[in-house]
Amino acid sequence: MEKITHYKTISQLHEKSGYPAPAHPLLSLMTCKELMSYSLGESRFTGDFYMIALKKIKSGYVLYGKTRYDHDNGSMVFMKPRQIIEVSNVQFAEKGFVIFVHEDYLAGHSLYEQIRKYGYFEYEINEALHVSPAEEMVIWDLYDKIRAEYDGDPDELSRDIILSHIDSILKYSDRFYKRQFTDRSANVSTTTVKKFQEVLKHYFDTGQHKKQGLPTVNSLAGNMFLSTRYLSDVLKQQTGKNAMEHIHLYLIGEAKNQLLSSDDNVSGIAYQLGFESPSYFTRLFKKVVGVTPGQYKEQFTA
C-alpha cells in the first residue's frame, strides 16, 4: 500500500518539501514564480490545514483524492484538512499562489464554522474553479493584501484582517463558481443534469435497486466521475433541486405508477422500489405528495 504521510503542522510540510519555515506556524503564503518547479511533502500526504491555490500548470500534476489534475487553464483549487493530496514536479505557466491555513488559525473566529459551508472544498480537483482575467485580478488583489499583513509587523488586528481577506476570497470564489455553473449551462451543466437522469433511470431499469437498495447520491456521482457535492450543486443551480431531491422525485414517480397500475399493496411496492421498510416509504411519499400512498390510490380508484 502506498505510503500516506500526515502533517500536523504546516512547518512539517515545509521542512519535508525543502522550503524555509513559514513566518507564521499556522499560516503559509507562497507565490510561485514563473516556470518554478516544485513538489510538496513526501509522496501522498494529508494535513490539518486548508489549501487555497490559484495556478496555471505547465507540466507535472496534482493528485487530489483519486483525481489527477494537470489542467493548463488558470484555475483555483480548494482542499480541506485530511484530504489526500499529491503534488509532483509542477511547473507553472504563469505566476500563482498557494495559501495554507491551519484549522487552529481559525479557532474562535466566525470563519472556523463558515469555511465548512463552502461546498467547493468537497469538490474533486477536476471540478476546479476556472477564473476569468477580471476575476483573477480580484483574487490577486486580496492575496496581495494578505501578503502585506503577513510580511508586516503583526499586531492585535493582524489575524482578523488576514482572515477577513481570506473570507473575501472564499465568498468571491462562491460567486465565481455560481457564474461558472451558469456560463456552462448550455453544455457542461445541462449535460450533467441529463446524464444524472440517465444514470438514475439505468439504476432502476437494470434492477440494481432490488439488489443494493435505494440509490445513493455518492454511488450515482461515482458513476458519473463527479464528487457528490459538485453534482448536487450543479443540479441545484440548474433545476432548483439537489441530487437527493431528484432521487426522491424519481422514486415517488415510480411509486405513483405502481400504485395505480398494479394490485400490489403499499408494503409490496415499497420493497419493490428498494425501501428497507414500508414506513419510510410512506413518510417520504406523504412528505413529497402530501398524502399517504394509500390515500393517493383511493383518490383515483374510489
Number of C-alpha atoms within 10 A of each C-alpha: 3 6 9 14 16 18 18 15 18 21 20 18 22 17 14 13 14 13 14 9 14 18 12 13 14 18 21 20 20 14 16 18 14 12 15 16 16 16 18 21 21 16 14 19 20 19 24 19 23 19 17 19 18 24 23 22 24 18 17 17 18 21 18 22 15 11 14 16 19 16 19 14 15 21 19 22 23 24 23 23 16 15 17 18 24 20 20 19 14 20 21 22 18 16 16 21 17 19 20 20 24 22 19 14 17 18 11 9 13 12 17 15 12 12 19 12 11 14 15 25 22 18 23 24 25 17 19 18 24 21 20 14 10 8 13 15 12 14 21 15 13 18 22 12 14 22 16 12 16 19 11 10 8 10 8 7 9 15 16 12 15 20 19 16 18 22 17 16 19 19 14 15 22 16 11 17 20 15 15 18 20 16 12 12 17 10 10 15 20 18 13 18 20 13 13 21 17 11 16 19 13 12 17 18 10 9 14 15 17 15 8 11 15 19 18 15 21 16 13 21 19 13 12 15 13 21 21 21 20 19 25 22 21 25 24 16 16 17 13 11 15 18 26 15 16 20 20 16 17 16 22 20 13 14 20 17 11 19 21 14 10 9 10 13 12 20 15 13 21 22 17 17 21 21 19 13 12 16 13 12 24 17 15 19 22 17 11 13 14 12 15 18 24 13 12 17 17 12 8 9 9 5
